[in-house]
Amino acid sequence: MKDKRNLLETFINSFPDRNYLITHQADEFTSVCPKTGQPDFGKITISYIASKKCIELKSLKLYLQSFRNDGIFYENVINGILDDLVSVLKPKWMEVKGIFTVRGGIYSTVISVHGKKPE
């Protein structure tokens, strides 16, 4: 997977000492199946507890759209997104969840987590 982190922009978290949950949901995620070349569709949910930085939403949208023509497995998508966001944000905790539409009668959900969620 090519490095897409340069698409991600951040801003300073005004409340770094407070553990509050931020959740972003992209209902129209698309990529391509690397085996068949057919389009894959899914919903990506990113939840995190910020440390010093938060993600800027327009850059997140463009980042997620950059997968549109990539031949990539679901597991690589979700773990790659998590790795990129953790690298840029350095959150206290983060979860990336992908719910992908039915293909061949199989419904797939992939969840990847960074860190331990604070109480």
Backbone as ProteinMPNN parsed JSONL, in Angstrom:
{"seq_chain_A": "MKDKRNLLETFINSFPDRNYLITHQADEFTSVCPKTGQPDFGKITISYIASKKCIELKSLKLYLQSFRNDGIFYENVINGILDDLVSVLKPKWMEVKGIFTVRGGIYSTVISVHGKKPE", "coords_chain_A": {"N_chain_A": [[0.857, -1.181, 0.0], [0.639, 2.145, -0.922], [2.144, 5.092, 0.542], [-0.076, 7.093, 2.12], [-0.282, 8.926, 4.054], [0.478, 11.58, 3.821], [-1.744, 12.909, 2.944], [-3.283, 13.408, 5.123], [-4.369, 15.783, 7.464], [-4.022, 17.667, 10.5], [-5.27, 19.17, 13.572], [-4.77, 21.11, 16.546], [-5.668, 19.613, 19.584], [-7.883, 20.969, 21.773], [-8.473, 20.077, 24.292], [-6.588, 18.243, 25.649], [-6.171, 16.932, 28.08], [-8.503, 15.731, 28.753], [-10.411, 12.814, 28.488], [-12.209, 12.198, 25.903], [-14.545, 10.877, 23.567], [-14.199, 10.665, 20.087], [-15.872, 10.202, 17.093], [-15.95, 9.279, 13.742], [-17.708, 8.648, 10.761], [-17.751, 7.067, 7.668], [-19.843, 6.423, 5.194], [-19.701, 5.653, 2.55], [-17.458, 4.196, 1.558], [-15.109, 2.994, -0.79], [-13.235, 0.506, -2.514], [-11.156, -1.79, -4.341], [-11.492, -5.219, -5.115], [-8.673, -7.246, -4.854], [-8.433, -9.709, -6.053], [-10.582, -10.17, -7.883], [-11.008, -7.762, -9.143], [-13.328, -6.409, -8.911], [-15.528, -3.842, -7.614], [-15.451, -2.965, -4.136], [-17.534, -2.204, -1.402], [-18.171, -0.291, 1.516], [-18.68, 0.624, 5.0], [-16.884, 2.772, 6.969], [-15.838, 3.244, 10.229], [-14.323, 5.377, 12.439], [-13.06, 5.668, 15.566], [-11.824, 7.465, 18.311], [-9.721, 8.481, 21.088], [-8.362, 11.431, 21.571], [-4.998, 12.68, 21.817], [-2.764, 14.977, 21.619], [-3.49, 15.895, 19.116], [-6.107, 16.262, 16.607], [-7.99, 14.871, 13.886], [-8.403, 16.499, 10.764], [-11.38, 16.953, 9.013], [-11.94, 17.237, 6.176], [-9.531, 16.461, 5.031], [-9.461, 13.841, 5.932], [-11.629, 12.775, 4.541], [-10.678, 12.996, 1.872], [-8.443, 11.35, 2.065], [-9.66, 8.815, 2.621], [-11.1, 8.549, 0.239], [-9.014, 8.115, -1.474], [-8.547, 5.434, -1.662], [-10.162, 4.392, -3.554], [-9.484, 3.256, -6.14], [-7.742, 1.282, -5.457], [-6.5, -2.001, -5.37], [-7.135, -4.018, -2.839], [-7.209, -5.978, 0.127], [-9.818, -6.351, 2.611], [-8.836, -6.55, 5.268], [-6.313, -5.399, 5.04], [-6.995, -2.812, 4.328], [-8.33, -1.81, 6.668], [-6.4, -2.164, 8.739], [-4.311, -0.694, 7.613], [-5.409, 1.909, 7.508], [-5.727, 2.342, 10.27], [-2.992, 2.209, 11.092], [-1.918, 4.424, 9.67], [-3.405, 6.619, 10.709], [-2.803, 6.455, 13.459], [-0.076, 6.915, 13.319], [-0.005, 9.593, 12.491], [-1.662, 10.993, 14.331], [-1.135, 10.024, 16.927], [-2.879, 8.981, 19.03], [-4.533, 8.483, 22.251], [-6.085, 6.236, 22.315], [-7.505, 4.181, 19.742], [-9.902, 2.986, 17.378], [-10.618, 1.322, 14.389], [-13.143, 0.46, 12.253], [-14.498, -1.588, 9.795], [-17.301, -2.225, 7.894], [-18.324, -4.259, 5.485], [-20.105, -4.588, 2.407], [-22.289, -7.273, 1.337], [-20.763, -9.898, -0.406], [-20.755, -12.466, -2.637], [-22.459, -13.806, -0.94], [-21.355, -13.479, 1.556], [-20.879, -11.571, 4.406], [-18.78, -9.127, 5.688], [-16.939, -7.951, 8.487], [-14.38, -5.982, 9.79], [-12.279, -5.175, 12.437], [-9.918, -3.133, 13.978], [-7.664, -2.262, 16.569], [-5.94, 0.204, 18.476], [-3.956, 0.586, 21.301], [-5.12, 0.847, 24.77], [-8.353, 1.416, 25.807], [-9.083, 4.242, 27.692], [-10.609, 4.508, 30.929]], "CA_chain_A": [[0.0, 0.0, 0.0], [1.479, 3.346, -0.981], [2.013, 5.974, 1.699], [-1.139, 8.083, 1.933], [-0.32, 9.78, 5.25], [0.647, 12.999, 3.47], [-3.08, 13.483, 2.703], [-3.936, 13.658, 6.409], [-4.048, 17.024, 8.177], [-4.474, 17.653, 11.887], [-5.332, 20.433, 14.299], [-4.466, 20.932, 17.965], [-6.76, 19.257, 20.488], [-8.016, 21.984, 22.821], [-8.749, 19.437, 25.577], [-5.755, 17.036, 25.675], [-6.211, 16.263, 29.383], [-9.824, 15.125, 28.909], [-10.647, 11.629, 27.66], [-13.523, 12.242, 25.256], [-14.597, 10.027, 22.381], [-14.473, 11.272, 18.786], [-16.22, 9.163, 16.133], [-16.236, 9.709, 12.37], [-18.231, 7.531, 9.986], [-17.805, 7.262, 6.217], [-20.783, 5.402, 4.727], [-19.549, 5.355, 1.122], [-16.082, 3.795, 1.276], [-14.948, 2.057, -1.903], [-11.922, 0.044, -2.953], [-11.291, -2.816, -5.376], [-11.034, -6.546, -4.718], [-7.441, -7.532, -5.587], [-8.56, -10.985, -6.772], [-11.551, -10.125, -8.979], [-11.064, -6.443, -9.774], [-14.662, -5.854, -8.7], [-15.545, -2.837, -6.54], [-15.895, -3.308, -2.784], [-18.208, -1.079, -0.758], [-18.273, -0.483, 2.95], [-18.819, 1.744, 5.933], [-15.719, 2.848, 7.848], [-16.047, 4.034, 11.438], [-13.077, 5.671, 13.145], [-13.327, 6.193, 16.906], [-10.561, 7.641, 19.027], [-9.538, 9.437, 22.176], [-7.218, 12.216, 21.105], [-3.965, 13.158, 22.729], [-2.483, 16.378, 21.306], [-3.992, 16.271, 17.795], [-7.341, 15.711, 16.055], [-7.942, 14.803, 12.422], [-9.201, 17.478, 10.018], [-12.322, 16.09, 8.305], [-11.807, 17.247, 4.715], [-8.369, 15.638, 4.688], [-9.858, 12.448, 6.163], [-12.474, 12.4, 3.407], [-9.817, 12.801, 0.704], [-7.639, 10.164, 2.363], [-10.493, 7.631, 2.418], [-11.417, 8.454, -1.19], [-7.82, 7.707, -2.222], [-8.564, 3.976, -1.779], [-11.179, 4.053, -4.549], [-8.983, 2.411, -7.231], [-6.732, 0.372, -4.925], [-6.794, -3.419, -5.18], [-6.678, -4.23, -1.464], [-8.087, -6.79, 0.961], [-10.462, -5.628, 3.714], [-7.951, -6.531, 6.429], [-5.246, -4.436, 4.76], [-7.617, -1.49, 4.376], [-8.605, -1.385, 8.041], [-5.138, -2.054, 9.47], [-3.558, 0.411, 7.022], [-6.013, 3.155, 7.991], [-5.347, 2.474, 11.677], [-1.563, 2.537, 11.168], [-1.692, 5.791, 9.191], [-3.975, 7.588, 11.649], [-2.011, 6.413, 14.69], [1.206, 7.557, 13.011], [-0.196, 11.045, 12.371], [-2.334, 11.577, 15.5], [-0.63, 9.501, 18.201], [-3.99, 9.061, 19.984], [-4.486, 7.652, 23.453], [-6.756, 4.996, 21.924], [-8.201, 4.307, 18.465], [-10.491, 1.798, 16.761], [-11.101, 1.483, 13.02], [-14.063, -0.639, 11.965], [-15.03, -1.616, 8.442], [-18.407, -3.147, 7.631], [-18.336, -4.325, 4.033], [-21.356, -5.137, 1.877], [-22.294, -8.692, 0.997], [-20.149, -10.331, -1.668], [-20.792, -13.924, -2.692], [-23.22, -14.314, 0.204], [-20.599, -13.31, 2.797], [-20.867, -10.23, 4.989], [-17.519, -9.046, 6.428], [-16.62, -6.837, 9.387], [-13.002, -6.03, 10.275], [-12.052, -4.173, 13.473], [-8.547, -3.102, 14.458], [-7.596, -1.356, 17.72], [-4.634, 0.662, 18.97], [-3.949, 1.019, 22.689], [-6.163, 0.425, 25.701], [-9.32, 2.495, 25.99], [-9.128, 4.758, 29.068], [-11.904, 4.442, 31.636]], "C_chain_A": [[0.896, 1.235, 0.0], [1.169, 4.273, 0.197], [1.018, 7.095, 1.404], [-1.181, 9.085, 3.081], [-0.19, 11.263, 4.937], [-0.688, 13.677, 3.152], [-3.758, 13.928, 4.007], [-3.427, 14.933, 7.073], [-4.643, 16.944, 9.583], [-4.668, 19.075, 12.408], [-5.129, 20.118, 15.779], [-5.739, 20.626, 18.761], [-6.786, 20.273, 21.633], [-8.207, 21.396, 24.212], [-7.916, 18.159, 25.747], [-5.776, 16.276, 27.006], [-7.539, 15.556, 29.645], [-9.936, 13.932, 27.971], [-12.072, 11.683, 27.107], [-13.446, 11.512, 23.933], [-14.976, 10.83, 21.15], [-14.767, 10.125, 17.827], [-16.566, 9.8, 14.795], [-16.683, 8.478, 11.589], [-18.307, 7.909, 8.516], [-18.636, 6.117, 5.643], [-20.56, 4.957, 3.287], [-18.112, 5.011, 0.749], [-16.063, 2.813, 0.104], [-13.474, 1.742, -2.118], [-12.187, -1.047, -3.985], [-10.781, -4.138, -4.821], [-9.778, -6.886, -5.522], [-7.498, -8.837, -6.381], [-9.435, -10.87, -8.013], [-11.55, -8.815, -9.751], [-12.417, -5.772, -9.632], [-14.625, -4.825, -7.573], [-16.037, -3.431, -5.218], [-16.468, -2.043, -2.156], [-18.302, -1.346, 0.735], [-18.499, 0.805, 3.699], [-17.627, 1.675, 6.876], [-16.067, 3.748, 9.025], [-14.712, 4.15, 12.171], [-13.449, 6.313, 14.474], [-11.995, 6.342, 17.616], [-10.689, 8.608, 20.191], [-8.238, 10.151, 21.864], [-6.233, 12.49, 22.226], [-3.771, 14.64, 22.417], [-3.105, 16.846, 19.994], [-5.315, 15.594, 17.48], [-7.219, 15.724, 14.532], [-8.866, 15.854, 11.812], [-10.068, 16.684, 9.032], [-12.202, 16.108, 6.784], [-10.62, 16.381, 4.289], [-8.675, 14.158, 4.904], [-10.711, 11.946, 5.002], [-11.622, 12.118, 2.169], [-8.924, 11.572, 0.865], [-8.449, 8.898, 2.082], [-10.859, 7.451, 0.944], [-10.226, 7.961, -2.004], [-7.718, 6.189, -2.372], [-9.434, 3.5, -2.941], [-10.7, 3.088, -5.636], [-7.935, 1.408, -6.774], [-7.268, -1.053, -4.841], [-6.244, -3.829, -3.824], [-7.702, -5.052, -0.689], [-8.636, -5.956, 2.12], [-9.528, -5.467, 4.91], [-6.829, -5.504, 6.253], [-5.776, -3.004, 4.794], [-7.703, -1.007, 5.824], [-7.313, -1.211, 8.839], [-4.261, -0.936, 8.92], [-4.076, 1.759, 7.471], [-5.614, 3.382, 9.448], [-3.879, 2.888, 11.799], [-1.288, 3.979, 10.757], [-2.195, 6.825, 10.191], [-3.208, 7.61, 12.967], [-0.678, 7.118, 14.479], [1.084, 9.082, 13.018], [-0.722, 11.664, 13.665], [-1.704, 11.205, 16.842], [-1.718, 9.588, 19.29], [-3.751, 8.213, 21.224], [-5.055, 6.267, 23.148], [-7.438, 5.238, 20.579], [-8.728, 2.948, 18.015], [-10.943, 2.169, 15.353], [-11.906, 0.232, 12.688], [-14.564, -0.505, 10.534], [-16.127, -2.653, 8.341], [-18.596, -3.127, 6.121], [-19.587, -5.041, 3.543], [-21.172, -6.586, 1.445], [-21.66, -8.912, -0.375], [-20.128, -11.851, -1.638], [-21.493, -14.54, -1.496], [-22.517, -14.153, 1.54], [-20.524, -11.838, 3.173], [-19.625, -10.143, 5.864], [-17.424, -7.778, 7.274], [-15.192, -7.044, 9.877], [-12.816, -4.875, 11.255], [-10.595, -4.276, 13.925], [-8.434, -1.995, 15.509], [-6.145, -1.039, 18.066], [-4.8, 1.098, 20.423], [-5.083, 0.434, 23.521], [-7.062, 1.614, 25.959], [-9.342, 2.947, 27.443], [-10.544, 4.662, 29.644], [-12.576, 5.794, 31.644]], "O_chain_A": [[1.802, 1.353, 0.824], [0.078, 4.237, 0.766], [1.256, 7.938, 0.539], [-2.015, 9.99, 3.087], [-0.683, 12.107, 5.685], [-0.751, 14.905, 3.097], [-4.692, 14.729, 3.986], [-2.222, 15.136, 7.224], [-5.63, 16.248, 9.819], [-4.278, 20.048, 11.764], [-5.301, 18.975, 16.203], [-6.754, 21.308, 18.616], [-5.81, 20.408, 22.371], [-8.119, 22.116, 25.207], [-8.485, 17.09, 25.969], [-5.432, 15.095, 27.045], [-7.683, 14.86, 30.65], [-9.594, 14.03, 26.792], [-13.02, 11.263, 27.77], [-12.415, 11.524, 23.26], [-15.951, 11.583, 21.162], [-13.992, 9.171, 17.754], [-17.366, 10.733, 14.721], [-16.11, 7.398, 11.735], [-18.862, 8.95, 8.162], [-18.183, 4.973, 5.61], [-21.168, 3.982, 2.844], [-17.605, 5.485, -0.267], [-16.9, 1.913, 0.022], [-12.598, 2.586, -1.932], [-13.316, -1.206, -4.449], [-9.758, -4.177, -4.137], [-9.807, -6.824, -6.751], [-6.691, -9.043, -7.288], [-9.09, -11.398, -9.071], [-12.032, -8.757, -10.882], [-12.634, -4.686, -10.171], [-13.788, -4.919, -6.676], [-16.922, -4.285, -5.195], [-15.945, -0.947, -2.357], [-18.49, -2.484, 1.164], [-18.51, 1.901, 3.139], [-17.385, 0.647, 7.507], [-16.533, 4.873, 8.843], [-14.064, 3.149, 12.479], [-14.076, 7.372, 14.507], [-11.138, 5.461, 17.539], [-11.61, 9.421, 20.271], [-7.159, 9.558, 21.888], [-6.583, 12.525, 23.406], [-4.536, 15.475, 22.899], [-3.238, 18.049, 19.769], [-5.622, 14.518, 17.993], [-6.442, 16.493, 13.966], [-9.978, 16.068, 12.293], [-9.554, 15.839, 8.299], [-12.355, 15.059, 6.158], [-10.701, 15.654, 3.3], [-8.204, 13.311, 4.145], [-10.533, 10.821, 4.537], [-11.825, 11.109, 1.494], [-8.683, 10.843, -0.097], [-7.974, 8.004, 1.381], [-10.921, 6.323, 0.455], [-10.404, 7.443, -3.107], [-6.884, 5.705, -3.137], [-9.432, 2.313, -3.267], [-11.444, 2.184, -6.016], [-7.303, 0.751, -7.602], [-8.353, -1.287, -4.309], [-5.032, -3.975, -3.662], [-8.909, -4.85, -0.828], [-8.012, -4.988, 2.556], [-9.435, -4.388, 5.495], [-6.445, -4.825, 7.205], [-5.08, -2.091, 5.24], [-7.209, 0.07, 6.16], [-7.151, -0.213, 9.54], [-3.538, -0.294, 9.682], [-3.294, 2.658, 7.781], [-5.21, 4.484, 9.818], [-3.561, 3.822, 12.534], [-0.516, 4.679, 11.414], [-1.498, 7.795, 10.49], [-2.987, 8.681, 13.533], [-0.205, 7.837, 15.36], [1.98, 9.775, 13.5], [-0.278, 12.743, 14.058], [-1.74, 11.995, 17.785], [-1.502, 10.193, 20.34], [-2.882, 7.342, 21.243], [-4.568, 5.258, 23.657], [-7.894, 6.346, 20.297], [-8.103, 1.91, 18.234], [-11.575, 3.205, 15.149], [-11.425, -0.894, 12.82], [-15.001, 0.568, 10.117], [-15.918, -3.822, 8.662], [-18.98, -2.108, 5.546], [-20.069, -5.979, 4.178], [-20.055, -7.054, 1.221], [-21.967, -8.227, -1.351], [-19.556, -12.455, -0.731], [-21.171, -15.654, -1.081], [-23.016, -14.632, 2.558], [-20.156, -10.984, 2.366], [-19.426, -11.01, 6.715], [-17.78, -6.686, 6.831], [-14.83, -8.133, 10.322], [-13.154, -3.733, 10.946], [-10.101, -5.365, 14.218], [-9.028, -0.927, 15.364], [-5.257, -1.885, 17.966], [-5.687, 1.891, 20.737], [-5.89, -0.361, 23.039], [-6.585, 2.699, 26.294], [-9.589, 2.138, 28.337], [-11.534, 4.729, 28.916], [-13.67, 5.937, 32.19]]}, "name": "protein", "num_of_chains": 1, "seq": "MKDKRNLLETFINSFPDRNYLITHQADEFTSVCPKTGQPDFGKITISYIASKKCIELKSLKLYLQSFRNDGIFYENVINGILDDLVSVLKPKWMEVKGIFTVRGGIYSTVISVHGKKPE"}
